[in-house]
Amino acid sequence: MSVRSSRRGRDDSSELEQLRRQCDELRVSLESMRVYYEDLLGSLQDAIVVVDPGGRIRSVNQAAEELIGLSAQPLHDRPFEQAFPHDRPLQELVRKTLESGRTHTDFDARLTGLDGSQVVVSAVGSLIREAGGEARGVVVALRDQTRIRDLEERLARSDRLAVLGTVAAGVAHEIRNPLAGLRGAAQLLEGESGFPPTFKEYTSVIIKEVDRLASIVETLLSFASPRALSFRPCNLHEILDGLVFLEQAPLRDRGVSVQRVYDPQLPEILADSAEIHQVFLNLIRNGVEAMPGGGELTLRTRYERSSQRCGGLSVAVAEIVDQGTGFDPEIERHLFTPFFTTKEGGTGLGLAICLRIVEDHRGAMEATSQPGKGSSFRVLLPLAKQPGPAAQEGLRTS
């Protein structure tokens, strides 16, 4: 009896040891599989968010952290609606996928960042199933479409400007001579000995308006035949300071003070200084005009190592911030469109020309505003020295 009990004890111990080894092997295998899938998700460029059947976030990859602007830890186990409170289309995407059991796609969803800015994304919601067919949750794949949308807008804008340039070149030739004739005739009338002095007011208006039309024609011609740019390293702070010095009289007259918030380590940009001078002169004057009752104009600069909007180049970012009345989102969408203006007597060409100059430098421009609180215009310009030889070569040959 004791021998049999002893043998049974050894058998049980052997089985227990074998089970322990199998559990250890299974644990190692599961850990290896977990690490493998984490590495797999981490290597994806698309943002991945895994949501359980109850609508809670179970996992996010690194691309999702960067796109959302939050690390994985505060997102884990949060309801999807709380993590994306301002993104109703994404909430609907998850809900429809869970309810229908089918994949759903939204090519023009918008993701709201922590700072309130929006990113255009394509979103795909796919159902995760158990072996028996039960739903385990939803995988939401988000792809940043901002760069593609920017390229589409640039292409459309380039097409419009090309047409405008062609028309301008033809129209300018036909208009210039009649304008010169009108101006000359008005001046001759004023020089006549018997010309009534009371009529001089009218001829002065004719000359003034002819000069204004001539200026518009010259501006239009800049689209038709833009000047060749001469690139060289430039100190952006010197350009901004020089403009503030030149504009000190208008700034003083309107009660506008200037606040400089410069990055002291900002590298030089590669630019045509005369053209960039024109860009910032226009932006500073616009900022001053936006504050007829006075206020503070802030000039802020910083360095950005890799700008997605500028093809991954290292850029200097200059921001012109006013405390004016601002503008609503509908106006924001048309700010850089030729002939669109909110100014009385404006031509609507100033910002369009600025954008063309900046894009000729392989840079980018963007504007944001809060109605009643002011506006901000940001200009991104590539640096003279790029960290990578490939980027530098691309900038030099563009």
Summary of the structure (lengths in Angstrom):
residues: 398
radius of gyration: 31.7
end to end distance: 93.1
largest distance: 146.2
contacts: 1123
relative contact order: 0.07
helix: 52%
strand: 23%
